[in-house]
């Protein structure tokens, strides 16, 4: 049913719980599994060097996340395709899901306060609204 799955991981425990679910679904459906980590770039950087610096920082920041995710995938004998990008998390996750033509996007719920959710909204909500494919939000 799901030939290609994308999991978005920010390094939180919620994200790794979502990864466990993504691995189980991928194993059950013999799906191709991708994982993306997005390092947020300042909305209006002053110089291109800020973007380059953030991109380099993203690779270093997510090194441990990628290692842990690959180890989890190896335990299940699954191949995990990883992507690390610098940009806007919602926009870039949705774009990668469309570019890869995934059948399912799996994300973790981070759990902000009720006030934050009402005032700002959550990234999960925006991803659900913008994604072209079904989105599974794991708690």
PyMOL commands that set and color helices and strands:
alter all, ss='L'
color gray80, all
select helices_A, chain A and resi 13-29+48-61+63-75+89-100+114-119+123-130
alter helices_A, ss='H'
color red, helices_A
select strands_A, chain A and resi 4-8+32-40+80-87+104-108+134-138
alter strands_A, ss='S'
color yellow, strands_A
deselect
rebuild
show_as cartoon
